[in-house]
Amino acid sequence: MKPRYFFTSLTRISDLPEVPFSVEPLSRREWETGDYVVGEAASPPNRLSRIELSSGRMVEVVEGDLIVGAFGVRYATLETVGGWQGIGHDRLMEALTGAGLFGKATSRSALLPSLLSLAYKGHVLIGERKATMRDYVPDVPVREFALPVVLLVGTSMSAGKTTSAKVIVRLLREAGLTIVGAKLTGAGRYRDILSMQDAGAEHIFDFVDAGLPSTVVPEKGYRKVLRHLLSRIAAADADVLVAEVGASPLEPYNGAAAIEEIGPNVRCTVLSASDPYAVTGVTSAFGNRPDLVTGLATSTSAGIELVEKLSGIKALNVLDRNSLPKLKAILKDTLGL
């Protein structure tokens, strides 16, 4: 009987669900970031055994299920650190994200349950050639990137960037603009850019579209990938780019490189902060003063007052409808609407 595979969201740029392929173990010297591989679930279900399919839908897998993902590296401050390079002779690995980023965890928050354990079954082969994410990146002409950018950065992961992005996209859509929503750095999850689409972005992109499972890669290679992605974004018929830089610019996801590449086009910078004191830490360390602070640090009036006292930067709780006129005014002023 033909095996049944679960195709994670890192495969969404491919046609693997529609084409015949084989699965064969390859020697270690042939392994690379972005290789499509198959893992067999090897641990009992828990809340981290849910994987994100290529449609963005979440599904729970059980022991024995075969899952198609990709080798990559994650460096999350609050959750998990690891990569495919750490996989040992037993060839056991974990799903480092629900999107199918496979590797060996080397550090994990004690607050998390065990990750989904996987046994490496082999690489995905089309004919006799291994399938990689890069194989499915289309060639596009180089285009000048000239869109104005609303840039969302954070003091850490899970600070509220995507929530702020959704509110901003909605307001810009209500103003009659055509929006591209994009995530330029991070570890691949489809849900973040899908949520921007749900909020009204006509076009969505992320680094997965350019062939990366995460942006923990050498900076030179990342810049090449980003320029390809910006050419694709430039080809979209849009008025403004709302761009999220995953994690914080100081982490090894190449956030600083992304900001440098799009810097001349940034009209408004929004910093989502997990804590009021983190605002001053990131702004002083990175040397980039945002136009606005949002995120968990602004959940209450006490947090807003402390952010503004410590940093002198305007802070808003974007989930409070009473703050939306002020946010609209900031967007109008910075974007020249």
N, C-alpha and C positions, 0 to 999 in steps of 0.2 A: 504494500500500500504506500502511496506517495506521502512523504512526510508533510505535516502541516507546520507552517512557520508563522510566527508573529513578527511582522515588520515594524520596527520602531520608527519614530519620527525622523531619525537621522537618515532613513532610507527614502524620505519623501521626494528627494530630487532625482531618484532613480526609477527605472522601470522593472526592478527586480521582482515585484509580485506578478508581472505579466510574462516574464521570459524564463525559459528553462536554464537552470544552473545546477552545478554540482558543489559539494562541500568536501574539501580535503584539507587535512593538516599540512601546513607548510613549515619549513625549517625556520628557526628563530631569525636568521639573518635576512629573511625576506619580509619580516614584519615591519610595518610603518604606520604612522598616524594617518587615520582616514581609511584604512583598510576595512572593507566589509567582512565581518566574521559572524559565525554562528555559535551561540552559547546555549547549553542545555541547563535549564533551571535545576538547581541542586540544593535548594533550601525550602523549608516550609513557608507558606504564605504569611506575610505581615503587611503593614501599610506601605512598606517600601518595595513590595513585590508587584506593585502596579506599574505597568509600563505605558508609555505614550505611543500610540500608533501613528502611522504616517498621516492619518486624518486629523490628529490632535486628540482623539478620544482615548480615555484611559481604560485599561483592561487589566484584570488580575491574572497572573500566570501561576502555575503550580509546578511541582517537581516533575521533570521529564519534558516540559514544554521546550520547544526550540525557538530561539529568539535571534533575529538578525539585527545586529547593531554595528558599531564601528569602534576601532581602537582610537583612544584619545587620552587626554590628560585633564584632570580637574584639580583646582586649587582653591577650594571654598573655605573662607575663614570661619564660617559658623557650622559647616556640615562635614564635608569629606575632602580629603586630599588623596590623590593617587593617579596612576597611569598604567598604560599597557607595558611600559618598560619594567615594571615590578613583578610581572607574572613569572612564577617560578617553574621548576621542572614538572610539578604536578599539573601545570596548565589550568589551575583554578583561578578564577577572576570574579569580579563583581560588576553589577550595573552601577556605575558611579553616578549616573542620573537616570531618571525614568525615560529619557529620550533614547536610550540605547548606547550611551557612551561607556564602553567596556574597558576595564583595566583592573589593576590590583590596588585596593585601598591600603594606604600606608599610615593614615591618620583619620580618625573619625570622632565626631562629637559624642560624648557619653549620653547626650540627650536623645540621640537617634537610636531606633531599633537596628538590628542587623541588616546590612544591605542584602539585596538579592544575589545569592551566590550562583555562579555559572561555571560549568565545565566547558572549556574550549573544545569545540568539535571540529573546527577547521575554518578555512577561508572560503568565501564565496568565489567560485570560479565560473567565468563565462567562457566556454570552450576550455582552453588550457591557461587562460590568463586571469589573474586575480582581479576582482572588482574593487575599485576604490571610489571614494567620494569625488575625487578629482575627475574621474572619467565622465561624470554627468554634469560638469560645469560647461555651459555653452560658451563658444567663442563670441565675443561682442566687440564692436569697434570702440576704441578709446574715445571717450567724450569728456568735454570739460564739465566739471561739476560746479554748477553755479546757483543751486537752490539755497535760499536762506534756511538756516537750521535753528530749531529749538533743541538744545542739547540737555539731556538728563543724565546726571552723574550721581553717585551715591557715596556715602561714607563707608558702606559695606554692602554685602548682599542683603536682600530682604529689608531694605531701608524704606521702600515705598516708591521706587522709581517708576515701575510699570503702572501703579495706581495713578500717579501724577500724570504719566504719559496719556493714559486713557482720558482723563479729565481735559487735558490740553487739546488732544485730538478732537474731542467732542465740541469744545468751544470754537476751535478753528473751523470745523465743519459748519457750525451754526453761522459763522461769519462768511460763509460762501466760498471757502478755500478748498482746493483739492490737495489732499495730504498723502505723503508717503510716510508710513511708520516703519522704523528699522531698529534692529538691535545689532550694534557694531562689534561688541565684544561680549564674552561670557562663555558659558557651557550650554550646548544646544538644547533648548526646549522650545517646542512650537507654540506653546500656550501664550508666551509673552507677546509675540507679534500677532497672533490670532486675536488677542484681546484688543489690540490697537485697531485691527480690522473691524471687530465688533463695535468699537467706539466711533467708527466712521472713516477710517483710513482707506482710500481707494486702492492703494498698493502697499504691500508689505514685503520686507526683505530681512534676511539676517545672514550671518557668516556661513551658515549651513548651505545657503544658496550658492556660495562661492567655494564650497568644497571642504569646509573645516568642521570637525565635530565640536571643537572648542577653540578659543583663541590663545590657549597656552602653547604657543609655538614660537620659534625664533622671530625676532622683530622684523628682520628683512623680509622673510617670507610672508609675514602677516601684512606688511605694507603693500606688497604686490597683490595679495588677495583683496585687500580693502579697496585698492584703486580699481580693480575689476568690478567690485560690487558698486562702487560709486558711479562707474560708467553705466551700469545697468539702472541705477536709481536716476541718473541724469536723463536716461532715455524715457522714463515715465513722464506722462503728461501731468505735471503737478505744480503746485504753487509753493509748497513748503515741506521740509523734511523734519519730522519729529524723531530724533535719534536717541536711543538709550545706549549708554556705555555700561555694560554689566559690571557687577561688583563695585570696586572703587578704582580710580585712575592709578593708584599706587600699587595695586596688586598685579601679579604676573600675567594678566590677561591682555596686555598691550593697550590698555585704555589710554595711557598717555600718548602713544603713537597715533591712536585713532583721533584723539582730540587735536593733535598737531596737524594731521592730514586735512581735517575739515575746518580747522581754526578760522581761516579767513571768512568762512561762510556763517559762522555761529553768530546769531543775533541775540539770542537769549539763552542763558545758562541757568538751569534749575538744579539745585543740590538737594537730594533727598537724604535726610539724616536720620540715623537710628537713635541719636542721643544729642542733646544740645551742645555738650562739650566736644563732640566729634566734629562739629561744624568748624570750630576754630582750628582743630587739628588738621583737617583735610585742606582747608584754605591756606593755612600757613605752610604746610608741607608741599602742597602742589603749586602754590603761588597763583591760583586762579580764583578770583572773587566772583561768586555767582550773583545773578540778579535777584534770586529768590531762593528761600529755603522751604522745603516741604518735607513730607515723610513722617515717620513715627515720632520724631522729636516735636512735631507740631500738633500732636493729638489733642492737647489741652491748651487752655489759655496760659497756664503756668509754663508749659514748654515753649510756647511762642514768645512769651515775655523774656524767658531766659536766653533763647537763641538770639533775639534782637539785642539784649543787654550785652551778651558776650561778644557778638560778632558785628553788630551794627548793620546787619543785613535784614531786609524785609522777610518775614516768615508768615506763611499761610497754611491753614488746614484746608486742603483742596476738597476734602469730603464734606466740609461745612458749606452749604449753599450760600450762606451770607458772605463767604469770602470770594465768591465767583466774580462779582463786579470788579474787585481789586485785581484778581488774576487777569481778567479781560483787559483791564487798563494797562497792566504790565506787558501783555502780549501785543496790544495795539501800539504801545510806545516803542518797544524794542524791534518789532517787525515792520514798523512804519505803515501800519494798515490805514 
